[in-house]
Amino acid sequence: MLAHIAPDAGYWFSDGSHYGRAEIRVARQDTSDAIQNEIISIHDLTWVTMRTDITVCRYHFSWTSLGQGQPRSGSGRGTNVLVKHESGWFIEHEKLTSDG
């Protein structure tokens, strides 16, 4: 997944902000270490803008997983900004917030 994240990307999560691939990798690894069998569903996807070099989308998401052996679930909202570089499309920014 890091291959599709821009080197200087910014990710904003409910528990903090992370900048650059190294910080984002650590944040994602910390999450995957704490959560097992995560299933994420995206719905209500809206493309806010679509141009030849940039696109922005927003969506709702829901998830289920096991955390410390117990079933867990939640939902939230997300926004992504993708920019086209010479080698392809990269996520420049992601913001995820929990609904509860």
N, CA, C and O atoms as a GROMACS GRO file, in nm:
protein
  400
    1MET      N    1   0.080  -0.120   0.000
    1MET     CA    2   0.000   0.000   0.000
    1MET      C    3   0.085   0.127   0.000
    1MET      O    4   0.044   0.228  -0.058
    2LEU      N    5   0.201   0.124   0.063
    2LEU     CA    6   0.288   0.242   0.066
    2LEU      C    7   0.331   0.284  -0.073
    2LEU      O    8   0.364   0.401  -0.095
    3ALA      N    9   0.332   0.193  -0.167
    3ALA     CA   10   0.373   0.225  -0.303
    3ALA      C   11   0.280   0.327  -0.367
    3ALA      O   12   0.320   0.396  -0.461
    4HIS      N   13   0.156   0.339  -0.318
    4HIS     CA   14   0.058   0.432  -0.374
    4HIS      C   15   0.041   0.557  -0.288
    4HIS      O   16  -0.052   0.635  -0.310
    5ILE      N   17   0.129   0.575  -0.192
    5ILE     CA   18   0.125   0.692  -0.106
    5ILE      C   19   0.241   0.783  -0.144
    5ILE      O   20   0.355   0.738  -0.155
    6ALA      N   21   0.212   0.911  -0.164
    6ALA     CA   22   0.316   1.007  -0.201
    6ALA      C   23   0.420   1.016  -0.089
    6ALA      O   24   0.384   1.004   0.028
    7PRO      N   25   0.546   1.036  -0.124
    7PRO     CA   26   0.651   1.042  -0.022
    7PRO      C   27   0.625   1.147   0.086
    7PRO      O   28   0.664   1.128   0.201
    8ASP      N   29   0.560   1.258   0.050
    8ASP     CA   30   0.536   1.366   0.146
    8ASP      C   31   0.389   1.374   0.189
    8ASP      O   32   0.343   1.480   0.232
    9ALA      N   33   0.316   1.265   0.177
    9ALA     CA   34   0.173   1.263   0.208
    9ALA      C   35   0.145   1.297   0.354
    9ALA      O   36   0.232   1.283   0.440
   10GLY      N   37   0.024   1.344   0.378
   10GLY     CA   38  -0.023   1.368   0.513
   10GLY      C   39  -0.146   1.284   0.540
   10GLY      O   40  -0.241   1.287   0.461
   11TYR      N   41  -0.146   1.211   0.649
   11TYR     CA   42  -0.262   1.130   0.691
   11TYR      C   43  -0.310   1.183   0.824
   11TYR      O   44  -0.234   1.190   0.920
   12TRP      N   45  -0.438   1.219   0.831
   12TRP     CA   46  -0.499   1.268   0.954
   12TRP      C   47  -0.597   1.165   1.003
   12TRP      O   48  -0.695   1.134   0.936
   13PHE      N   49  -0.571   1.110   1.121
   13PHE     CA   50  -0.658   1.012   1.184
   13PHE      C   51  -0.714   1.072   1.313
   13PHE      O   52  -0.666   1.175   1.359
   14SER      N   53  -0.812   1.007   1.369
   14SER     CA   54  -0.873   1.056   1.494
   14SER      C   55  -0.770   1.065   1.606
   14SER      O   56  -0.783   1.148   1.696
   15ASP      N   57  -0.667   0.980   1.602
   15ASP     CA   58  -0.568   0.978   1.710
   15ASP      C   59  -0.441   1.057   1.679
   15ASP      O   60  -0.346   1.054   1.756
   16GLY      N   61  -0.438   1.129   1.566
   16GLY     CA   62  -0.321   1.210   1.535
   16GLY      C   63  -0.294   1.222   1.387
   16GLY      O   64  -0.361   1.160   1.305
   17SER      N   65  -0.196   1.304   1.354
   17SER     CA   66  -0.157   1.329   1.216
   17SER      C   67  -0.019   1.270   1.189
   17SER      O   68   0.066   1.266   1.278
   18HIS      N   69   0.001   1.224   1.066
   18HIS     CA   70   0.125   1.157   1.029
   18HIS      C   71   0.167   1.209   0.892
   18HIS      O   72   0.086   1.220   0.801
   19TYR      N   73   0.296   1.240   0.879
   19TYR     CA   74   0.346   1.300   0.756
   19TYR      C   75   0.463   1.219   0.701
   19TYR      O   76   0.555   1.183   0.774
   20GLY      N   77   0.458   1.192   0.572
   20GLY     CA   78   0.562   1.117   0.505
   20GLY      C   79   0.541   0.967   0.520
   20GLY      O   80   0.477   0.920   0.614
   21ARG      N   81   0.596   0.893   0.426
   21ARG     CA   82   0.576   0.747   0.422
   21ARG      C   83   0.622   0.678   0.551
   21ARG      O   84   0.557   0.584   0.597
   22ALA      N   85   0.733   0.722   0.609
   22ALA     CA   86   0.785   0.654   0.727
   22ALA      C   87   0.686   0.664   0.844
   22ALA      O   88   0.656   0.564   0.908
   23GLU      N   89   0.636   0.785   0.872
   23GLU     CA   90   0.539   0.801   0.981
   23GLU      C   91   0.409   0.727   0.952
   23GLU      O   92   0.350   0.665   1.041
   24ILE      N   93   0.364   0.734   0.827
   24ILE     CA   94   0.239   0.667   0.789
   24ILE      C   95   0.255   0.516   0.804
   24ILE      O   96   0.163   0.449   0.852
   25ARG      N   97   0.368   0.462   0.764
   25ARG     CA   98   0.393   0.318   0.778
   25ARG      C   99   0.385   0.276   0.924
   25ARG      O  100   0.322   0.176   0.957
   26VAL      N  101   0.448   0.353   1.012
   26VAL     CA  102   0.446   0.320   1.155
   26VAL      C  103   0.303   0.326   1.208
   26VAL      O  104   0.261   0.236   1.281
   27ALA      N  105   0.228   0.429   1.174
   27ALA     CA  106   0.090   0.443   1.222
   27ALA      C  107   0.004   0.327   1.173
   27ALA      O  108  -0.076   0.273   1.250
   28ARG      N  109   0.019   0.290   1.049
   28ARG     CA  110  -0.060   0.178   0.996
   28ARG      C  111  -0.018   0.046   1.059
   28ARG      O  112  -0.102  -0.039   1.085
   29GLN      N  113   0.112   0.028   1.084
   29GLN     CA  114   0.160  -0.094   1.148
   29GLN      C  115   0.110  -0.105   1.291
   29GLN      O  116   0.070  -0.212   1.335
   30ASP      N  117   0.112   0.007   1.363
   30ASP     CA  118   0.059   0.007   1.501
   30ASP      C  119  -0.087  -0.035   1.502
   30ASP      O  120  -0.130  -0.110   1.590
   31THR      N  121  -0.164   0.013   1.406
   31THR     CA  122  -0.306  -0.022   1.397
   31THR      C  123  -0.322  -0.170   1.365
   31THR      O  124  -0.403  -0.239   1.428
   32SER      N  125  -0.246  -0.220   1.269
   32SER     CA  126  -0.261  -0.361   1.232
   32SER      C  127  -0.211  -0.455   1.341
   32SER      O  128  -0.257  -0.569   1.351
   33ASP      N  129  -0.116  -0.408   1.424
   33ASP     CA  130  -0.070  -0.491   1.537
   33ASP      C  131  -0.178  -0.505   1.644
   33ASP      O  132  -0.187  -0.608   1.711
   34ALA      N  133  -0.261  -0.402   1.658
   34ALA     CA  134  -0.364  -0.402   1.762
   34ALA      C  135  -0.495  -0.465   1.716
   34ALA      O  136  -0.579  -0.503   1.798
   35ILE      N  137  -0.513  -0.476   1.585
   35ILE     CA  138  -0.641  -0.522   1.531
   35ILE      C  139  -0.616  -0.644   1.442
   35ILE      O  140  -0.525  -0.644   1.358
   36GLN      N  141  -0.696  -0.749   1.460
   36GLN     CA  142  -0.686  -0.867   1.376
   36GLN      C  143  -0.814  -0.882   1.294
   36GLN      O  144  -0.922  -0.842   1.336
   37ASN      N  145  -0.798  -0.942   1.177
   37ASN     CA  146  -0.912  -0.977   1.090
   37ASN      C  147  -0.999  -0.856   1.056
   37ASN      O  148  -1.122  -0.867   1.054
   38GLU      N  149  -0.937  -0.744   1.030
   38GLU     CA  150  -1.014  -0.624   1.000
   38GLU      C  151  -1.076  -0.633   0.861
   38GLU      O  152  -1.010  -0.671   0.765
   39ILE      N  153  -1.203  -0.596   0.853
   39ILE     CA  154  -1.275  -0.586   0.727
   39ILE      C  155  -1.331  -0.444   0.719
   39ILE      O  156  -1.404  -0.401   0.808
   40ILE      N  157  -1.296  -0.373   0.612
   40ILE     CA  158  -1.341  -0.235   0.594
   40ILE      C  159  -1.432  -0.229   0.472
   40ILE      O  160  -1.401  -0.286   0.368
   41SER      N  161  -1.544  -0.160   0.487
   41SER     CA  162  -1.636  -0.137   0.374
   41SER      C  163  -1.648   0.013   0.352
   41SER      O  164  -1.662   0.090   0.446
   42ILE      N  165  -1.643   0.053   0.226
   42ILE     CA  166  -1.661   0.194   0.188
   42ILE      C  167  -1.794   0.206   0.116
   42ILE      O  168  -1.828   0.126   0.030
   43HIS      N  169  -1.869   0.311   0.153
   43HIS     CA  170  -1.998   0.334   0.088
   43HIS      C  171  -2.022   0.485   0.077
   43HIS      O  172  -1.952   0.565   0.138
   44ASP      N  173  -2.121   0.521  -0.001
   44ASP     CA  174  -2.154   0.662  -0.027
   44ASP      C  175  -2.034   0.739  -0.082
   44ASP      O  176  -2.010   0.854  -0.045
   45LEU      N  177  -1.961   0.674  -0.171
   45LEU     CA  178  -1.844   0.737  -0.233
   45LEU      C  179  -1.889   0.849  -0.327
   45LEU      O  180  -1.974   0.828  -0.414
   46THR      N  181  -1.831   0.967  -0.308
   46THR     CA  182  -1.860   1.082  -0.394
   46THR      C  183  -1.728   1.139  -0.444
   46THR      O  184  -1.638   1.166  -0.366
   47TRP      N  185  -1.719   1.156  -0.575
   47TRP     CA  186  -1.600   1.218  -0.634
   47TRP      C  187  -1.627   1.368  -0.636
   47TRP      O  188  -1.707   1.416  -0.716
   48VAL      N  189  -1.561   1.442  -0.549
   48VAL     CA  190  -1.583   1.585  -0.534
   48VAL      C  191  -1.532   1.660  -0.656
   48VAL      O  192  -1.597   1.751  -0.706
   49THR      N  193  -1.415   1.621  -0.703
   49THR     CA  194  -1.359   1.679  -0.825
   49THR      C  195  -1.274   1.573  -0.894
   49THR      O  196  -1.210   1.490  -0.829
   50MET      N  197  -1.275   1.577  -1.025
   50MET     CA  198  -1.193   1.485  -1.105
   50MET      C  199  -1.134   1.564  -1.220
   50MET      O  200  -1.204   1.612  -1.309
   51ARG      N  201  -1.002   1.576  -1.216
   51ARG     CA  202  -0.930   1.645  -1.323
   51ARG      C  203  -0.822   1.552  -1.375
   51ARG      O  204  -0.806   1.441  -1.324
   52THR      N  205  -0.750   1.595  -1.474
   52THR     CA  206  -0.648   1.508  -1.532
   52THR      C  207  -0.530   1.485  -1.439
   52THR      O  208  -0.457   1.387  -1.456
   53ASP      N  209  -0.509   1.573  -1.340
   53ASP     CA  210  -0.393   1.561  -1.253
   53ASP      C  211  -0.425   1.554  -1.104
   53ASP      O  212  -0.335   1.532  -1.023
   54ILE      N  213  -0.552   1.571  -1.066
   54ILE     CA  214  -0.590   1.565  -0.925
   54ILE      C  215  -0.735   1.520  -0.914
   54ILE      O  216  -0.820   1.556  -0.997
   55THR      N  217  -0.762   1.442  -0.811
   55THR     CA  218  -0.900   1.401  -0.784
   55THR      C  219  -0.919   1.395  -0.632
   55THR      O  220  -0.826   1.365  -0.556
   56VAL      N  221  -1.040   1.425  -0.591
   56VAL     CA  222  -1.073   1.428  -0.448
   56VAL      C  223  -1.202   1.347  -0.430
   56VAL      O  224  -1.298   1.364  -0.505
   57CYS      N  225  -1.202   1.260  -0.330
   57CYS     CA  226  -1.323   1.184  -0.300
   57CYS      C  227  -1.352   1.189  -0.150
   57CYS      O  228  -1.263   1.210  -0.068
   58ARG      N  229  -1.480   1.169  -0.117
   58ARG     CA  230  -1.520   1.156   0.023
   58ARG      C  231  -1.613   1.036   0.031
   58ARG      O  232  -1.676   0.998  -0.067
   59TYR      N  233  -1.621   0.977   0.150
   59TYR     CA  234  -1.695   0.852   0.165
   59TYR      C  235  -1.725   0.826   0.312
   59TYR      O  236  -1.669   0.890   0.401
   60HIS      N  237  -1.813   0.732   0.335
   60HIS     CA  238  -1.837   0.677   0.468
   60HIS      C  239  -1.773   0.538   0.469
   60HIS      O  240  -1.765   0.472   0.366
   61PHE      N  241  -1.728   0.495   0.585
   61PHE     CA  242  -1.672   0.360   0.597
   61PHE      C  243  -1.724   0.295   0.723
   61PHE      O  244  -1.763   0.362   0.818
   62SER      N  245  -1.722   0.165   0.722
   62SER     CA  246  -1.752   0.086   0.842
   62SER      C  247  -1.650  -0.025   0.851
   62SER      O  248  -1.593  -0.066   0.750
   63TRP      N  249  -1.628  -0.075   0.972
   63TRP     CA  250  -1.527  -0.179   0.989
   63TRP      C  251  -1.568  -0.275   1.101
   63TRP      O  252  -1.642  -0.240   1.193
   64THR      N  253  -1.517  -0.395   1.088
   64THR     CA  254  -1.529  -0.496   1.194
   64THR      C  255  -1.392  -0.558   1.211
   64THR      O  256  -1.313  -0.564   1.117
   65SER      N  257  -1.364  -0.605   1.333
   65SER     CA  258  -1.235  -0.667   1.360
   65SER      C  259  -1.239  -0.738   1.494
   65SER      O  260  -1.341  -0.742   1.563
   66LEU      N  261  -1.124  -0.794   1.528
   66LEU     CA  262  -1.101  -0.847   1.662
   66LEU      C  263  -0.993  -0.762   1.726
   66LEU      O  264  -0.887  -0.738   1.667
   67GLY      N  265  -1.019  -0.715   1.846
   67GLY     CA  266  -0.922  -0.639   1.922
   67GLY      C  267  -0.909  -0.702   2.059
   67GLY      O  268  -1.006  -0.705   2.135
   68GLN      N  269  -0.792  -0.751   2.092
   68GLN     CA  270  -0.769  -0.823   2.217
   68GLN      C  271  -0.866  -0.941   2.231
   68GLN      O  272  -0.915  -0.972   2.340
   69GLY      N  273  -0.893  -1.007   2.116
   69GLY     CA  274  -0.978  -1.125   2.115
   69GLY      C  275  -1.126  -1.098   2.120
   69GLY      O  276  -1.206  -1.192   2.120
   70GLN      N  277  -1.166  -0.971   2.123
   70GLN     CA  278  -1.307  -0.936   2.131
   70GLN      C  279  -1.354  -0.873   1.999
   70GLN      O  280  -1.279  -0.797   1.937
   71PRO      N  281  -1.478  -0.904   1.956
   71PRO     CA  282  -1.530  -0.840   1.835
   71PRO      C  283  -1.544  -0.690   1.856
   71PRO      O  284  -1.586  -0.644   1.962
   72ARG      N  285  -1.508  -0.616   1.754
   72ARG     CA  286  -1.519  -0.470   1.757
   72ARG      C  287  -1.574  -0.423   1.624
   72ARG      O  288  -1.561  -0.492   1.523
   73SER      N  289  -1.634  -0.306   1.624
   73SER     CA  290  -1.683  -0.248   1.499
   73SER      C  291  -1.693  -0.097   1.515
   73SER      O  292  -1.692  -0.045   1.627
   74GLY      N  293  -1.702  -0.028   1.403
   74GLY     CA  294  -1.715   0.116   1.406
   74GLY      C  295  -1.744   0.169   1.268
   74GLY      O  296  -1.756   0.094   1.172
   75SER      N  297  -1.755   0.299   1.259
   75SER     CA  298  -1.780   0.364   1.131
   75SER      C  299  -1.721   0.504   1.136
   75SER      O  300  -1.683   0.554   1.242
   76GLY      N  301  -1.715   0.565   1.019
   76GLY     CA  302  -1.660   0.699   1.012
   76GLY      C  303  -1.671   0.757   0.873
   76GLY      O  304  -1.742   0.705   0.787
   77ARG      N  305  -1.598   0.865   0.855
   77ARG     CA  306  -1.596   0.935   0.727
   77ARG      C  307  -1.452   0.954   0.681
   77ARG      O  308  -1.361   0.966   0.763
   78GLY      N  309  -1.434   0.956   0.550
   78GLY     CA  310  -1.300   0.973   0.496
   78GLY      C  311  -1.297   1.067   0.378
   78GLY      O  312  -1.397   1.085   0.308
   79THR      N  313  -1.182   1.127   0.357
   79THR     CA  314  -1.156   1.212   0.242
   79THR      C  315  -1.016   1.178   0.191
   79THR      O  316  -0.923   1.164   0.269
   80ASN      N  317  -1.002   1.166   0.061
   80ASN     CA  318  -0.873   1.139   0.000
   80ASN      C  319  -0.847   1.238  -0.112
   80ASN      O  320  -0.937   1.275  -0.187
   81VAL      N  321  -0.722   1.281  -0.123
   81VAL     CA  322  -0.675   1.364  -0.234
   81VAL      C  323  -0.568   1.284  -0.306
   81VAL      O  324  -0.468   1.244  -0.246
   82LEU      N  325  -0.591   1.259  -0.435
   82LEU     CA  326  -0.495   1.185  -0.516
   82LEU      C  327  -0.441   1.278  -0.625
   82LEU      O  328  -0.516   1.352  -0.688
   83VAL      N  329  -0.309   1.271  -0.647
   83VAL     CA  330  -0.243   1.355  -0.746
   83VAL      C  331  -0.168   1.266  -0.843
   83VAL      O  332  -0.104   1.169  -0.805
   84LYS      N  333  -0.179   1.301  -0.971
   84LYS     CA  334  -0.110   1.223  -1.074
   84LYS      C  335   0.033   1.276  -1.090
   84LYS      O  336   0.055   1.394  -1.117
   85HIS      N  337   0.128   1.185  -1.072
   85HIS     CA  338   0.270   1.214  -1.093
   85HIS      C  339   0.312   1.143  -1.222
   85HIS      O  340   0.232   1.073  -1.283
   86GLU      N  341   0.437   1.161  -1.262
   86GLU     CA  342   0.485   1.096  -1.384
   86GLU      C  343   0.470   0.944  -1.379
   86GLU      O  344   0.444   0.881  -1.482
   87SER      N  345   0.485   0.886  -1.260
   87SER     CA  346   0.481   0.739  -1.248
   87SER      C  347   0.344   0.686  -1.206
   87SER      O  348   0.329   0.566  -1.183
   88GLY      N  349   0.243   0.772  -1.197
   88GLY     CA  350   0.108   0.725  -1.165
   88GLY      C  351   0.040   0.809  -1.060
   88GLY      O  352   0.087   0.917  -1.024
   89TRP      N  353  -0.074   0.758  -1.011
   89TRP     CA  354  -0.154   0.827  -0.911
   89TRP      C  355  -0.106   0.794  -0.771
   89TRP      O  356  -0.077   0.678  -0.740
   90PHE      N  357  -0.096   0.897  -0.684
   90PHE     CA  358  -0.051   0.879  -0.546
   90PHE      C  359  -0.146   0.952  -0.451
   90PHE      O  360  -0.198   1.059  -0.482
   91ILE      N  361  -0.166   0.892  -0.335
   91ILE     CA  362  -0.245   0.957  -0.231
   91ILE      C  363  -0.157   1.064  -0.167
   91ILE      O  364  -0.052   1.034  -0.112
   92GLU      N  365  -0.201   1.189  -0.175
   92GLU     CA  366  -0.129   1.300  -0.114
   92GLU      C  367  -0.182   1.332   0.025
   92GLU      O  368  -0.110   1.382   0.111
   93HIS      N  369  -0.312   1.300   0.046
   93HIS     CA  370  -0.372   1.332   0.175
   93HIS      C  371  -0.488   1.236   0.201
   93HIS      O  372  -0.566   1.204   0.111
   94GLU      N  373  -0.498   1.191   0.326
   94GLU     CA  374  -0.612   1.111   0.369
   94GLU      C  375  -0.654   1.160   0.507
   94GLU      O  376  -0.571   1.182   0.594
   95LYS      N  377  -0.785   1.177   0.524
   95LYS     CA  378  -0.838   1.215   0.654
   95LYS      C  379  -0.949   1.115   0.690
   95LYS      O  380  -1.045   1.099   0.615
   96LEU      N  381  -0.935   1.049   0.803
   96LEU     CA  382  -1.034   0.954   0.852
   96LEU      C  383  -1.079   0.999   0.990
   96LEU      O  384  -0.996   1.030   1.076
   97THR      N  385  -1.209   1.005   1.011
   97THR     CA  386  -1.264   1.039   1.141
   97THR      C  387  -1.368   0.937   1.181
   97THR      O  388  -1.442   0.886   1.097
   98SER      N  389  -1.372   0.909   1.306
   98SER     CA  390  -1.467   0.812   1.361
   98SER      C  391  -1.600   0.879   1.388
   98SER      O  392  -1.605   0.996   1.428
   99ASP      N  393  -1.710   0.806   1.366
   99ASP     CA  394  -1.842   0.858   1.397
   99ASP      C  395  -1.874   0.849   1.545
   99ASP      O  396  -1.971   0.909   1.591
  100GLY      N  397  -1.797   0.776   1.619
  100GLY     CA  398  -1.834   0.762   1.760
  100GLY      C  399  -1.725   0.726   1.844
  100GLY      O  400  -1.742   0.711   1.965
   0.00000   0.00000   0.00000
